[in-house]
Amino acid sequence: MNPDTGNEKKETLKNLIEAAGTTQRQLSRDTSIAEVTINTWAAGRKIPRLDNAALVAGKLGVSLRTLAKSMHLDVAEVPCDYSLIELKAIAAELGIERVEDLPEDYQVLRRMRDRQN
């Protein structure tokens, strides 16, 4: 669950787009960012400006930290985007008692809770 554990699956922008149930083309439409631009980011040739990164992260339901990490940027010094108190409360709502049972991504945990409510 901790983004810095090192044992998590290596995410790419392509993986994040797929996990969000969308495509690069649809993300382009949803954000009004040129598809060729998103393709360039996904291929790792360029990275987005902060305003575009925030827009894409929001549409994909991930944090800016997760998005930056998916683009192979060093985020070791960037603070995590969640509080442990909030994580514990959400896990308790879902009946998750063991750390091993938590999903790797905080946003996944929140979506699980939202689906349950």
Backbone atoms as SQL, in Angstrom:
CREATE TABLE atoms (id INTEGER PRIMARY KEY, chain TEXT, resi INTEGER, resn TEXT, atom TEXT, x REAL, y REAL, z REAL);
INSERT INTO atoms VALUES
  (1, 'A', 1, 'MET', 'N', 0.823, -1.195, 0.000),
  (2, 'A', 1, 'MET', 'CA', 0.000, 0.000, 0.000),
  (3, 'A', 1, 'MET', 'C', 0.862, 1.250, 0.000),
  (4, 'A', 2, 'ASN', 'N', 1.959, 1.192, 0.701),
  (5, 'A', 2, 'ASN', 'CA', 2.858, 2.330, 0.719),
  (6, 'A', 2, 'ASN', 'C', 3.553, 2.437, -0.621),
  (7, 'A', 3, 'PRO', 'N', 3.480, 3.589, -1.271),
  (8, 'A', 3, 'PRO', 'CA', 4.062, 3.726, -2.593),
  (9, 'A', 3, 'PRO', 'C', 5.559, 3.499, -2.638),
  (10, 'A', 4, 'ASP', 'N', 6.234, 3.505, -1.511),
  (11, 'A', 4, 'ASP', 'CA', 7.681, 3.376, -1.510),
  (12, 'A', 4, 'ASP', 'C', 8.156, 2.005, -1.051),
  (13, 'A', 5, 'THR', 'N', 7.291, 1.006, -1.015),
  (14, 'A', 5, 'THR', 'CA', 7.689, -0.303, -0.513),
  (15, 'A', 5, 'THR', 'C', 8.593, -1.036, -1.467),
  (16, 'A', 6, 'GLY', 'N', 8.502, -0.758, -2.765),
  (17, 'A', 6, 'GLY', 'CA', 9.366, -1.402, -3.728),
  (18, 'A', 6, 'GLY', 'C', 8.862, -2.752, -4.196),
  (19, 'A', 7, 'ASN', 'N', 7.836, -3.309, -3.550),
  (20, 'A', 7, 'ASN', 'CA', 7.335, -4.608, -3.963),
  (21, 'A', 7, 'ASN', 'C', 6.040, -4.499, -4.761),
  (22, 'A', 8, 'GLU', 'N', 5.716, -3.317, -5.177),
  (23, 'A', 8, 'GLU', 'CA', 4.495, -3.115, -5.938),
  (24, 'A', 8, 'GLU', 'C', 4.753, -3.285, -7.425),
  (25, 'A', 9, 'LYS', 'N', 3.698, -3.539, -8.158),
  (26, 'A', 9, 'LYS', 'CA', 3.784, -3.670, -9.600),
  (27, 'A', 9, 'LYS', 'C', 4.236, -2.343, -10.201),
  (28, 'A', 10, 'LYS', 'N', 5.144, -2.397, -11.171),
  (29, 'A', 10, 'LYS', 'CA', 5.599, -1.182, -11.840),
  (30, 'A', 10, 'LYS', 'C', 4.497, -0.691, -12.765),
  (31, 'A', 11, 'GLU', 'N', 3.974, 0.472, -12.461),
  (32, 'A', 11, 'GLU', 'CA', 2.902, 1.040, -13.265),
  (33, 'A', 11, 'GLU', 'C', 3.470, 1.873, -14.401),
  (34, 'A', 12, 'THR', 'N', 2.768, 1.862, -15.499),
  (35, 'A', 12, 'THR', 'CA', 3.060, 2.751, -16.619),
  (36, 'A', 12, 'THR', 'C', 1.801, 3.537, -16.899),
  (37, 'A', 13, 'LEU', 'N', 1.927, 4.588, -17.663),
  (38, 'A', 13, 'LEU', 'CA', 0.738, 5.355, -18.031),
  (39, 'A', 13, 'LEU', 'C', -0.243, 4.461, -18.778),
  (40, 'A', 14, 'LYS', 'N', 0.267, 3.597, -19.632),
  (41, 'A', 14, 'LYS', 'CA', -0.617, 2.676, -20.361),
  (42, 'A', 14, 'LYS', 'C', -1.396, 1.795, -19.389),
  (43, 'A', 15, 'ASN', 'N', -0.723, 1.283, -18.347),
  (44, 'A', 15, 'ASN', 'CA', -1.400, 0.463, -17.339),
  (45, 'A', 15, 'ASN', 'C', -2.478, 1.258, -16.608),
  (46, 'A', 16, 'LEU', 'N', -2.159, 2.509, -16.257),
  (47, 'A', 16, 'LEU', 'CA', -3.132, 3.337, -15.541),
  (48, 'A', 16, 'LEU', 'C', -4.364, 3.603, -16.406),
  (49, 'A', 17, 'ILE', 'N', -4.135, 3.851, -17.677),
  (50, 'A', 17, 'ILE', 'CA', -5.254, 4.105, -18.593),
  (51, 'A', 17, 'ILE', 'C', -6.119, 2.859, -18.697),
  (52, 'A', 18, 'GLU', 'N', -5.491, 1.716, -18.851),
  (53, 'A', 18, 'GLU', 'CA', -6.227, 0.451, -18.937),
  (54, 'A', 18, 'GLU', 'C', -6.983, 0.159, -17.639),
  (55, 'A', 19, 'ALA', 'N', -6.320, 0.368, -16.489),
  (56, 'A', 19, 'ALA', 'CA', -6.957, 0.123, -15.192),
  (57, 'A', 19, 'ALA', 'C', -8.171, 1.027, -14.975),
  (58, 'A', 20, 'ALA', 'N', -8.146, 2.199, -15.573),
  (59, 'A', 20, 'ALA', 'CA', -9.276, 3.128, -15.454),
  (60, 'A', 20, 'ALA', 'C', -10.416, 2.753, -16.410),
  (61, 'A', 21, 'GLY', 'N', -10.179, 1.711, -17.215),
  (62, 'A', 21, 'GLY', 'CA', -11.235, 1.262, -18.127),
  (63, 'A', 21, 'GLY', 'C', -11.431, 2.184, -19.308),
  (64, 'A', 22, 'THR', 'N', -10.362, 2.793, -19.759),
  (65, 'A', 22, 'THR', 'CA', -10.468, 3.718, -20.873),
  (66, 'A', 22, 'THR', 'C', -9.332, 3.451, -21.861),
  (67, 'A', 23, 'THR', 'N', -9.241, 4.287, -22.856),
  (68, 'A', 23, 'THR', 'CA', -8.188, 4.184, -23.864),
  (69, 'A', 23, 'THR', 'C', -7.499, 5.535, -23.986),
  (70, 'A', 24, 'GLN', 'N', -6.365, 5.542, -24.657),
  (71, 'A', 24, 'GLN', 'CA', -5.677, 6.810, -24.881),
  (72, 'A', 24, 'GLN', 'C', -6.565, 7.750, -25.697),
  (73, 'A', 25, 'ARG', 'N', -7.264, 7.203, -26.667),
  (74, 'A', 25, 'ARG', 'CA', -8.157, 8.018, -27.493),
  (75, 'A', 25, 'ARG', 'C', -9.275, 8.627, -26.639),
  (76, 'A', 26, 'GLN', 'N', -9.892, 7.816, -25.782),
  (77, 'A', 26, 'GLN', 'CA', -10.989, 8.323, -24.949),
  (78, 'A', 26, 'GLN', 'C', -10.471, 9.328, -23.931),
  (79, 'A', 27, 'LEU', 'N', -9.284, 9.072, -23.372),
  (80, 'A', 27, 'LEU', 'CA', -8.688, 10.018, -22.432),
  (81, 'A', 27, 'LEU', 'C', -8.452, 11.354, -23.125),
  (82, 'A', 28, 'SER', 'N', -8.035, 11.289, -24.358),
  (83, 'A', 28, 'SER', 'CA', -7.848, 12.507, -25.152),
  (84, 'A', 28, 'SER', 'C', -9.164, 13.267, -25.271),
  (85, 'A', 29, 'ARG', 'N', -10.212, 12.548, -25.581),
  (86, 'A', 29, 'ARG', 'CA', -11.532, 13.201, -25.711),
  (87, 'A', 29, 'ARG', 'C', -11.997, 13.781, -24.382),
  (88, 'A', 30, 'ASP', 'N', -11.802, 13.017, -23.300),
  (89, 'A', 30, 'ASP', 'CA', -12.268, 13.445, -21.980),
  (90, 'A', 30, 'ASP', 'C', -11.513, 14.655, -21.436),
  (91, 'A', 31, 'THR', 'N', -10.265, 14.814, -21.880),
  (92, 'A', 31, 'THR', 'CA', -9.431, 15.894, -21.348),
  (93, 'A', 31, 'THR', 'C', -9.202, 17.033, -22.332),
  (94, 'A', 32, 'SER', 'N', -9.608, 16.839, -23.580),
  (95, 'A', 32, 'SER', 'CA', -9.341, 17.804, -24.656),
  (96, 'A', 32, 'SER', 'C', -7.841, 18.011, -24.872),
  (97, 'A', 33, 'ILE', 'N', -7.071, 16.978, -24.573),
  (98, 'A', 33, 'ILE', 'CA', -5.640, 16.978, -24.851),
  (99, 'A', 33, 'ILE', 'C', -5.453, 16.140, -26.109),
  (100, 'A', 34, 'ALA', 'N', -4.670, 16.619, -27.047),
  (101, 'A', 34, 'ALA', 'CA', -4.475, 15.908, -28.314),
  (102, 'A', 34, 'ALA', 'C', -4.040, 14.461, -28.067),
  (103, 'A', 35, 'GLU', 'N', -4.627, 13.549, -28.823),
  (104, 'A', 35, 'GLU', 'CA', -4.302, 12.133, -28.672),
  (105, 'A', 35, 'GLU', 'C', -2.811, 11.888, -28.904),
  (106, 'A', 36, 'VAL', 'N', -2.226, 12.574, -29.872),
  (107, 'A', 36, 'VAL', 'CA', -0.796, 12.406, -30.151),
  (108, 'A', 36, 'VAL', 'C', 0.040, 12.810, -28.934),
  (109, 'A', 37, 'THR', 'N', -0.417, 13.794, -28.188),
  (110, 'A', 37, 'THR', 'CA', 0.287, 14.230, -26.980),
  (111, 'A', 37, 'THR', 'C', 0.232, 13.137, -25.918),
  (112, 'A', 38, 'ILE', 'N', -0.941, 12.569, -25.702),
  (113, 'A', 38, 'ILE', 'CA', -1.082, 11.480, -24.722),
  (114, 'A', 38, 'ILE', 'C', -0.253, 10.277, -25.159),
  (115, 'A', 39, 'ASN', 'N', -0.250, 9.978, -26.456),
  (116, 'A', 39, 'ASN', 'CA', 0.555, 8.874, -26.971),
  (117, 'A', 39, 'ASN', 'C', 2.040, 9.107, -26.690),
  (118, 'A', 40, 'THR', 'N', 2.483, 10.351, -26.836),
  (119, 'A', 40, 'THR', 'CA', 3.884, 10.704, -26.574),
  (120, 'A', 40, 'THR', 'C', 4.226, 10.489, -25.107),
  (121, 'A', 41, 'TRP', 'N', 3.306, 10.861, -24.215),
  (122, 'A', 41, 'TRP', 'CA', 3.523, 10.631, -22.781),
  (123, 'A', 41, 'TRP', 'C', 3.577, 9.141, -22.487),
  (124, 'A', 42, 'ALA', 'N', 2.624, 8.393, -23.054),
  (125, 'A', 42, 'ALA', 'CA', 2.549, 6.952, -22.803),
  (126, 'A', 42, 'ALA', 'C', 3.789, 6.226, -23.310),
  (127, 'A', 43, 'ALA', 'N', 4.377, 6.745, -24.380),
  (128, 'A', 43, 'ALA', 'CA', 5.594, 6.146, -24.939),
  (129, 'A', 43, 'ALA', 'C', 6.839, 6.573, -24.164),
  (130, 'A', 44, 'GLY', 'N', 6.684, 7.514, -23.249),
  (131, 'A', 44, 'GLY', 'CA', 7.804, 7.964, -22.438),
  (132, 'A', 44, 'GLY', 'C', 8.729, 8.961, -23.110),
  (133, 'A', 45, 'ARG', 'N', 8.270, 9.549, -24.203),
  (134, 'A', 45, 'ARG', 'CA', 9.114, 10.514, -24.910),
  (135, 'A', 45, 'ARG', 'C', 9.041, 11.908, -24.304),
  (136, 'A', 46, 'LYS', 'N', 7.958, 12.226, -23.655),
  (137, 'A', 46, 'LYS', 'CA', 7.779, 13.528, -23.000),
  (138, 'A', 46, 'LYS', 'C', 6.931, 13.322, -21.756),
  (139, 'A', 47, 'ILE', 'N', 6.902, 14.355, -20.902),
  (140, 'A', 47, 'ILE', 'CA', 6.032, 14.331, -19.726),
  (141, 'A', 47, 'ILE', 'C', 5.108, 15.550, -19.788),
  (142, 'A', 48, 'PRO', 'N', 3.932, 15.439, -19.182),
  (143, 'A', 48, 'PRO', 'CA', 2.975, 16.550, -19.251),
  (144, 'A', 48, 'PRO', 'C', 3.341, 17.717, -18.342),
  (145, 'A', 49, 'ARG', 'N', 2.827, 18.882, -18.710),
  (146, 'A', 49, 'ARG', 'CA', 2.882, 20.035, -17.807),
  (147, 'A', 49, 'ARG', 'C', 2.013, 19.693, -16.598),
  (148, 'A', 50, 'LEU', 'N', 2.230, 20.408, -15.511),
  (149, 'A', 50, 'LEU', 'CA', 1.507, 20.126, -14.277),
  (150, 'A', 50, 'LEU', 'C', 0.002, 20.244, -14.448),
  (151, 'A', 51, 'ASP', 'N', -0.485, 21.255, -15.175),
  (152, 'A', 51, 'ASP', 'CA', -1.926, 21.407, -15.343),
  (153, 'A', 51, 'ASP', 'C', -2.525, 20.217, -16.100),
  (154, 'A', 52, 'ASN', 'N', -1.823, 19.745, -17.118),
  (155, 'A', 52, 'ASN', 'CA', -2.306, 18.578, -17.861),
  (156, 'A', 52, 'ASN', 'C', -2.185, 17.305, -17.031),
  (157, 'A', 53, 'ALA', 'N', -1.110, 17.210, -16.249),
  (158, 'A', 53, 'ALA', 'CA', -0.935, 16.045, -15.381),
  (159, 'A', 53, 'ALA', 'C', -2.076, 15.961, -14.365),
  (160, 'A', 54, 'ALA', 'N', -2.448, 17.093, -13.793),
  (161, 'A', 54, 'ALA', 'CA', -3.547, 17.111, -12.822),
  (162, 'A', 54, 'ALA', 'C', -4.854, 16.687, -13.482),
  (163, 'A', 55, 'LEU', 'N', -5.089, 17.153, -14.687),
  (164, 'A', 55, 'LEU', 'CA', -6.296, 16.798, -15.423),
  (165, 'A', 55, 'LEU', 'C', -6.336, 15.301, -15.717),
  (166, 'A', 56, 'VAL', 'N', -5.229, 14.760, -16.200),
  (167, 'A', 56, 'VAL', 'CA', -5.153, 13.334, -16.523),
  (168, 'A', 56, 'VAL', 'C', -5.285, 12.489, -15.260),
  (169, 'A', 57, 'ALA', 'N', -4.584, 12.868, -14.193),
  (170, 'A', 57, 'ALA', 'CA', -4.666, 12.122, -12.938),
  (171, 'A', 57, 'ALA', 'C', -6.112, 12.072, -12.444),
  (172, 'A', 58, 'GLY', 'N', -6.799, 13.193, -12.520),
  (173, 'A', 58, 'GLY', 'CA', -8.200, 13.231, -12.095),
  (174, 'A', 58, 'GLY', 'C', -9.080, 12.316, -12.923),
  (175, 'A', 59, 'LYS', 'N', -8.885, 12.330, -14.233),
  (176, 'A', 59, 'LYS', 'CA', -9.695, 11.470, -15.119),
  (177, 'A', 59, 'LYS', 'C', -9.394, 9.993, -14.899),
  (178, 'A', 60, 'LEU', 'N', -8.149, 9.675, -14.533),
  (179, 'A', 60, 'LEU', 'CA', -7.772, 8.280, -14.309),
  (180, 'A', 60, 'LEU', 'C', -8.044, 7.831, -12.875),
  (181, 'A', 61, 'GLY', 'N', -8.352, 8.785, -11.995),
  (182, 'A', 61, 'GLY', 'CA', -8.639, 8.439, -10.601),
  (183, 'A', 61, 'GLY', 'C', -7.399, 8.037, -9.823),
  (184, 'A', 62, 'VAL', 'N', -6.261, 8.654, -10.158),
  (185, 'A', 62, 'VAL', 'CA', -5.021, 8.374, -9.441),
  (186, 'A', 62, 'VAL', 'C', -4.436, 9.684, -8.938),
  (187, 'A', 63, 'SER', 'N', -3.501, 9.585, -8.022),
  (188, 'A', 63, 'SER', 'CA', -2.852, 10.787, -7.511),
  (189, 'A', 63, 'SER', 'C', -1.804, 11.282, -8.506),
  (190, 'A', 64, 'LEU', 'N', -1.426, 12.529, -8.342),
  (191, 'A', 64, 'LEU', 'CA', -0.339, 13.068, -9.162),
  (192, 'A', 64, 'LEU', 'C', 0.947, 12.283, -8.917),
  (193, 'A', 65, 'ARG', 'N', 1.136, 11.839, -7.704),
  (194, 'A', 65, 'ARG', 'CA', 2.321, 11.050, -7.360),
  (195, 'A', 65, 'ARG', 'C', 2.335, 9.746, -8.150),
  (196, 'A', 66, 'THR', 'N', 1.194, 9.073, -8.196),
  (197, 'A', 66, 'THR', 'CA', 1.088, 7.819, -8.946),
  (198, 'A', 66, 'THR', 'C', 1.318, 8.063, -10.429),
  (199, 'A', 67, 'LEU', 'N', 0.743, 9.129, -10.954),
  (200, 'A', 67, 'LEU', 'CA', 0.935, 9.461, -12.362),
  (201, 'A', 67, 'LEU', 'C', 2.408, 9.740, -12.657),
  (202, 'A', 68, 'ALA', 'N', 3.045, 10.528, -11.810),
  (203, 'A', 68, 'ALA', 'CA', 4.464, 10.843, -12.008),
  (204, 'A', 68, 'ALA', 'C', 5.309, 9.579, -11.958),
  (205, 'A', 69, 'LYS', 'N', 5.005, 8.707, -11.020),
  (206, 'A', 69, 'LYS', 'CA', 5.741, 7.453, -10.894),
  (207, 'A', 69, 'LYS', 'C', 5.557, 6.590, -12.136),
  (208, 'A', 70, 'SER', 'N', 4.361, 6.616, -12.718),
  (209, 'A', 70, 'SER', 'CA', 4.098, 5.825, -13.921),
  (210, 'A', 70, 'SER', 'C', 4.916, 6.323, -15.108),
  (211, 'A', 71, 'MET', 'N', 5.367, 7.561, -15.020),
  (212, 'A', 71, 'MET', 'CA', 6.185, 8.151, -16.079),
  (213, 'A', 71, 'MET', 'C', 7.664, 8.087, -15.720),
  (214, 'A', 72, 'HIS', 'N', 7.982, 7.257, -14.735),
  (215, 'A', 72, 'HIS', 'CA', 9.355, 6.976, -14.316),
  (216, 'A', 72, 'HIS', 'C', 10.070, 8.195, -13.752),
  (217, 'A', 73, 'LEU', 'N', 9.304, 9.091, -13.122),
  (218, 'A', 73, 'LEU', 'CA', 9.902, 10.227, -12.436),
  (219, 'A', 73, 'LEU', 'C', 10.227, 9.808, -11.003),
  (220, 'A', 74, 'ASP', 'N', 11.285, 10.314, -10.444),
  (221, 'A', 74, 'ASP', 'CA', 11.675, 9.995, -9.075),
  (222, 'A', 74, 'ASP', 'C', 10.743, 10.740, -8.118),
  (223, 'A', 75, 'VAL', 'N', 9.943, 9.980, -7.397),
  (224, 'A', 75, 'VAL', 'CA', 8.990, 10.579, -6.461),
  (225, 'A', 75, 'VAL', 'C', 9.340, 10.249, -5.014),
  (226, 'A', 76, 'ALA', 'N', 10.563, 9.779, -4.789),
  (227, 'A', 76, 'ALA', 'CA', 10.971, 9.363, -3.446),
  (228, 'A', 76, 'ALA', 'C', 10.813, 10.474, -2.415),
  (229, 'A', 77, 'GLU', 'N', 11.033, 11.703, -2.794),
  (230, 'A', 77, 'GLU', 'CA', 10.952, 12.827, -1.852),
  (231, 'A', 77, 'GLU', 'C', 9.556, 13.461, -1.805),
  (232, 'A', 78, 'VAL', 'N', 8.639, 12.963, -2.618),
  (233, 'A', 78, 'VAL', 'CA', 7.280, 13.519, -2.647),
  (234, 'A', 78, 'VAL', 'C', 6.445, 12.830, -1.566),
  (235, 'A', 79, 'PRO', 'N', 5.807, 13.593, -0.680),
  (236, 'A', 79, 'PRO', 'CA', 5.001, 12.972, 0.377),
  (237, 'A', 79, 'PRO', 'C', 3.836, 12.163, -0.203),
  (238, 'A', 80, 'CYS', 'N', 3.418, 11.182, 0.544),
  (239, 'A', 80, 'CYS', 'CA', 2.274, 10.363, 0.130),
  (240, 'A', 80, 'CYS', 'C', 1.008, 11.207, 0.121),
  (241, 'A', 81, 'ASP', 'N', 0.031, 10.753, -0.647),
  (242, 'A', 81, 'ASP', 'CA', -1.192, 11.523, -0.850),
  (243, 'A', 81, 'ASP', 'C', -2.338, 11.121, 0.077),
  (244, 'A', 82, 'TYR', 'N', -2.066, 10.335, 1.077),
  (245, 'A', 82, 'TYR', 'CA', -3.139, 9.878, 1.939),
  (246, 'A', 82, 'TYR', 'C', -2.698, 9.920, 3.393),
  (247, 'A', 83, 'SER', 'N', -3.670, 9.883, 4.268),
  (248, 'A', 83, 'SER', 'CA', -3.345, 9.813, 5.682),
  (249, 'A', 83, 'SER', 'C', -3.616, 8.391, 6.164),
  (250, 'A', 84, 'LEU', 'N', -2.813, 7.935, 7.072),
  (251, 'A', 84, 'LEU', 'CA', -2.994, 6.581, 7.597),
  (252, 'A', 84, 'LEU', 'C', -4.306, 6.444, 8.343),
  (253, 'A', 85, 'ILE', 'N', -4.761, 7.515, 8.967),
  (254, 'A', 85, 'ILE', 'CA', -6.041, 7.482, 9.680),
  (255, 'A', 85, 'ILE', 'C', -7.174, 7.227, 8.691),
  (256, 'A', 86, 'GLU', 'N', -7.138, 7.914, 7.552),
  (257, 'A', 86, 'GLU', 'CA', -8.170, 7.723, 6.538),
  (258, 'A', 86, 'GLU', 'C', -8.114, 6.302, 5.983),
  (259, 'A', 87, 'LEU', 'N', -6.915, 5.799, 5.713),
  (260, 'A', 87, 'LEU', 'CA', -6.770, 4.433, 5.205),
  (261, 'A', 87, 'LEU', 'C', -7.338, 3.422, 6.181),
  (262, 'A', 88, 'LYS', 'N', -7.029, 3.601, 7.452),
  (263, 'A', 88, 'LYS', 'CA', -7.521, 2.676, 8.478),
  (264, 'A', 88, 'LYS', 'C', -9.050, 2.703, 8.537),
  (265, 'A', 89, 'ALA', 'N', -9.630, 3.886, 8.450),
  (266, 'A', 89, 'ALA', 'CA', -11.087, 4.010, 8.496),
  (267, 'A', 89, 'ALA', 'C', -11.741, 3.326, 7.294),
  (268, 'A', 90, 'ILE', 'N', -11.189, 3.527, 6.114),
  (269, 'A', 90, 'ILE', 'CA', -11.744, 2.903, 4.909),
  (270, 'A', 90, 'ILE', 'C', -11.596, 1.389, 4.989),
  (271, 'A', 91, 'ALA', 'N', -10.424, 0.921, 5.394),
  (272, 'A', 91, 'ALA', 'CA', -10.199, -0.525, 5.523),
  (273, 'A', 91, 'ALA', 'C', -11.185, -1.131, 6.515),
  (274, 'A', 92, 'ALA', 'N', -11.424, -0.446, 7.626),
  (275, 'A', 92, 'ALA', 'CA', -12.373, -0.952, 8.621),
  (276, 'A', 92, 'ALA', 'C', -13.783, -1.037, 8.034),
  (277, 'A', 93, 'GLU', 'N', -14.180, -0.024, 7.269),
  (278, 'A', 93, 'GLU', 'CA', -15.501, -0.047, 6.616),
  (279, 'A', 93, 'GLU', 'C', -15.653, -1.256, 5.706),
  (280, 'A', 94, 'LEU', 'N', -14.544, -1.640, 5.054),
  (281, 'A', 94, 'LEU', 'CA', -14.572, -2.754, 4.113),
  (282, 'A', 94, 'LEU', 'C', -14.320, -4.095, 4.785),
  (283, 'A', 95, 'GLY', 'N', -14.044, -4.080, 6.089),
  (284, 'A', 95, 'GLY', 'CA', -13.780, -5.321, 6.808),
  (285, 'A', 95, 'GLY', 'C', -12.390, -5.881, 6.555),
  (286, 'A', 96, 'ILE', 'N', -11.475, -5.045, 6.118),
  (287, 'A', 96, 'ILE', 'CA', -10.097, -5.477, 5.861),
  (288, 'A', 96, 'ILE', 'C', -9.301, -5.291, 7.145),
  (289, 'A', 97, 'GLU', 'N', -8.759, -6.390, 7.655),
  (290, 'A', 97, 'GLU', 'CA', -8.037, -6.330, 8.920),
  (291, 'A', 97, 'GLU', 'C', -6.533, -6.501, 8.757),
  (292, 'A', 98, 'ARG', 'N', -6.104, -7.195, 7.727),
  (293, 'A', 98, 'ARG', 'CA', -4.682, -7.469, 7.550),
  (294, 'A', 98, 'ARG', 'C', -4.091, -6.578, 6.470),
  (295, 'A', 99, 'VAL', 'N', -2.905, -6.085, 6.691),
  (296, 'A', 99, 'VAL', 'CA', -2.214, -5.240, 5.720),
  (297, 'A', 99, 'VAL', 'C', -2.065, -5.978, 4.391),
  (298, 'A', 100, 'GLU', 'N', -1.812, -7.279, 4.461),
  (299, 'A', 100, 'GLU', 'CA', -1.620, -8.080, 3.249),
  (300, 'A', 100, 'GLU', 'C', -2.862, -8.087, 2.359),
  (301, 'A', 101, 'ASP', 'N', -4.022, -7.811, 2.926),
  (302, 'A', 101, 'ASP', 'CA', -5.274, -7.832, 2.170),
  (303, 'A', 101, 'ASP', 'C', -5.607, -6.486, 1.528),
  (304, 'A', 102, 'LEU', 'N', -4.806, -5.475, 1.809),
  (305, 'A', 102, 'LEU', 'CA', -5.048, -4.156, 1.231),
  (306, 'A', 102, 'LEU', 'C', -4.591, -4.132, -0.224),
  (307, 'A', 103, 'PRO', 'N', -5.327, -3.422, -1.089),
  (308, 'A', 103, 'PRO', 'CA', -4.869, -3.268, -2.476),
  (309, 'A', 103, 'PRO', 'C', -3.620, -2.400, -2.505),
  (310, 'A', 104, 'GLU', 'N', -2.851, -2.487, -3.590),
  (311, 'A', 104, 'GLU', 'CA', -1.611, -1.743, -3.715),
  (312, 'A', 104, 'GLU', 'C', -1.826, -0.235, -3.817),
  (313, 'A', 105, 'ASP', 'N', -2.958, 0.201, -4.342),
  (314, 'A', 105, 'ASP', 'CA', -3.175, 1.613, -4.606),
  (315, 'A', 105, 'ASP', 'C', -4.306, 2.151, -3.740),
  (316, 'A', 106, 'TYR', 'N', -4.062, 3.296, -3.153),
  (317, 'A', 106, 'TYR', 'CA', -5.043, 3.959, -2.302),
  (318, 'A', 106, 'TYR', 'C', -6.354, 4.231, -3.033),
  (319, 'A', 107, 'GLN', 'N', -6.261, 4.627, -4.299),
  (320, 'A', 107, 'GLN', 'CA', -7.468, 4.932, -5.063),
  (321, 'A', 107, 'GLN', 'C', -8.327, 3.683, -5.253),
  (322, 'A', 108, 'VAL', 'N', -7.698, 2.532, -5.393),
  (323, 'A', 108, 'VAL', 'CA', -8.443, 1.274, -5.513),
  (324, 'A', 108, 'VAL', 'C', -9.239, 1.035, -4.235),
  (325, 'A', 109, 'LEU', 'N', -8.622, 1.272, -3.103),
  (326, 'A', 109, 'LEU', 'CA', -9.304, 1.113, -1.821),
  (327, 'A', 109, 'LEU', 'C', -10.512, 2.037, -1.730),
  (328, 'A', 110, 'ARG', 'N', -10.348, 3.278, -2.141),
  (329, 'A', 110, 'ARG', 'CA', -11.467, 4.224, -2.118),
  (330, 'A', 110, 'ARG', 'C', -12.580, 3.804, -3.069),
  (331, 'A', 111, 'ARG', 'N', -12.212, 3.301, -4.269),
  (332, 'A', 111, 'ARG', 'CA', -13.239, 2.845, -5.212),
  (333, 'A', 111, 'ARG', 'C', -14.002, 1.645, -4.661),
  (334, 'A', 112, 'MET', 'N', -13.281, 0.751, -3.969),
  (335, 'A', 112, 'MET', 'CA', -13.932, -0.419, -3.355),
  (336, 'A', 112, 'MET', 'C', -14.979, 0.057, -2.350),
  (337, 'A', 113, 'ARG', 'N', -14.616, 1.047, -1.537),
  (338, 'A', 113, 'ARG', 'CA', -15.544, 1.576, -0.548),
  (339, 'A', 113, 'ARG', 'C', -16.739, 2.263, -1.223),
  (340, 'A', 114, 'ASP', 'N', -16.461, 3.033, -2.266),
  (341, 'A', 114, 'ASP', 'CA', -17.523, 3.748, -2.964),
  (342, 'A', 114, 'ASP', 'C', -18.519, 2.780, -3.599),
  (343, 'A', 115, 'ARG', 'N', -18.016, 1.678, -4.155),
  (344, 'A', 115, 'ARG', 'CA', -18.907, 0.663, -4.758),
  (345, 'A', 115, 'ARG', 'C', -19.781, 0.001, -3.703),
  (346, 'A', 116, 'GLN', 'N', -19.235, -0.149, -2.493),
  (347, 'A', 116, 'GLN', 'CA', -19.973, -0.806, -1.432),
  (348, 'A', 116, 'GLN', 'C', -21.095, 0.068, -0.880),
  (349, 'A', 117, 'ASN', 'N', -20.897, 1.378, -0.953),
  (350, 'A', 117, 'ASN', 'CA', -21.906, 2.312, -0.382),
  (351, 'A', 117, 'ASN', 'C', -23.018, 2.559, -1.323);
